[in-house]
Structures are given as structure tokens and as C-alpha cells.
Amino acid sequence: MEALVATAVGVMTAAGIFLILRRRTFPVILGLSLITYAVNVFLFATGRLALNAPAVLNKYEDVPYTDPLPQALVLTAIVISFGMTAVIVMISLSAYLSSKDDHIDMTAQDCVDAPGEDA
């Protein structure tokens, strides 16, 4: 189980880095989301992968349990990443609507020769 989770984290991280290195904004947003998911799975796996184990200690029995702290961290990270993804989407949409192009890097000559602007 641990090897499968580690492989999934590695594949999501590699795919996220690959998408971040693209020249358009949408693949970059998807890459950031994939890296966020990989970090969330990694944080979740730090609480020991146990099947059918409660997250609460039982003082009457000695049963295996999972650590609830990584679950809380992942829940917080999901909320924060959702908000940041919404902000990044709005910024990239604004950049696309203002420049009519979604390329990330522009040269200095492209900025000088921007169509429709008065110098």
C-alpha cells in the first residue's frame, strides 16, 4: 500500500512539474493543482495508512488507530488550495482578457509592440 501511495505522489508531482513548465496559463493552473494534490496525499499518508482503524483513541480497548492531525492538515490544505486556485484562475482570466493571449512569458519587444495601445 505504501509503495502505491508513494508512486502516486511521485507521478502526480512529475505531471505537475511538467504542466507548470508549459507556456500557457491553463496547463500551469492544472500543474499547480496536481502538485497540491500530491502534497495532500503525502500529508495524509504521514498519519500511517491503516484500514478500518478509527481516528479516535478508545480508552477501554487497545485497538490500532490513525493519527487525526494529518487529516486535519489535509482538510485545511484543501480549503486553502481551492481558494488559491480560484484566485489564480481569476488572475489568468484577467490577463487573457486584457492581452487576448494566454502565453505566460512575453519578451520586451512584445510589450512595446502591443496592438491597440497608444504610446
N, C-alpha and C positions, 0 to 999 in steps of 0.2 A: 504494500500500500504506500509506503514512504517513497519507494522508487518511482511509482506512478505519479505521485504528487510533485516530487522533485522534477521529473521530466516535464510535467505540465507547466510548472513555474518557469523552467528553462525555455520551453517552446514559446510561451506567451511573452517572455522577456525578449527573446530573439526577434519574434514577429513585431513586437512593439518598437524595438530599436530600428528594425528595417523600415517600418512605416514612418517613424519620426524623421528619417533621412530623406524622405520624398520632398519634392519641390512644390507640392500643392497643399493647401490647408486641410482639406478633409482627411487625407491619409495621416497627417500629423496628429489630428484630433483622435483618430482611431488608434494610432500608436500610443498616445498618452493614456488612453482608456485601457488598452491591453496591458501596459506596464502597471497601471493602477490595479487591475485585476490580479496580476501576478503577485504584486506586493500583498494584496488582501489574502490570497491563498497562502502565501508564505506566512503571514501573521497568524492565520487560522491554524496552520499546521504546527506552529510553535507550541500550541496547547496540547500536544500529544494527540495522535489520531487514535481514538478509541471508539469502537462501535457499541451502541446501546448502553453507553455509560452516562449517568446523569451529571449535570453541571453543578449540582449542589451536594455538599457533604451530608452523609447520614450518620448521626452520632450513635445510632443503635446497632448498625452493622458495619463491617469493614468491607465495603464494596469499592471497586475502581471508579474513579470519577475523572471528569475532564476539567481543565482549568477554565473558569469563565472569563478571565481577564482578556485573553486573545479574542474571544468572541465579542466582547465589548469594544475592543480596539478596532476590530474589523467593521463592526456596525458604525462606529464613528467615522472610520475612513471611507466607508461607502457614502455616507451623507456628505462629507467634505468633497469627495471626488465628483459626486453628482453636481454639487454647486459650482465647482471649478470648471467642470465640463460645460455647464451652461454658460458661464462667463466667457470661456474660450470660444464657444460657438458664436456667441453674440459679437465678440471682437472680430472674429474672422468673417462673419457675415457683413459687418460694417465695413471692413477693409475691402471685401469683394464688391460691395455696392458702390463704394467710393472710387475704386480704381477699375472696375469692370474686368478684373482678372484676379485669380486666386493663387498666383505664384507667390512663394514666400520671399525669395531674395530678388531684389532688384538692383541693378547697377546704378551708379551715379548718373550715367547718361540717360537711363530710363526715367529717372526722377526729373531731370532737366527738360526732357522732351515729352512730358506728359501731355496727351492731347486734351484740348478743351480748357486749358488753364491759361490765364493771362499772366504774362511775365512782367 
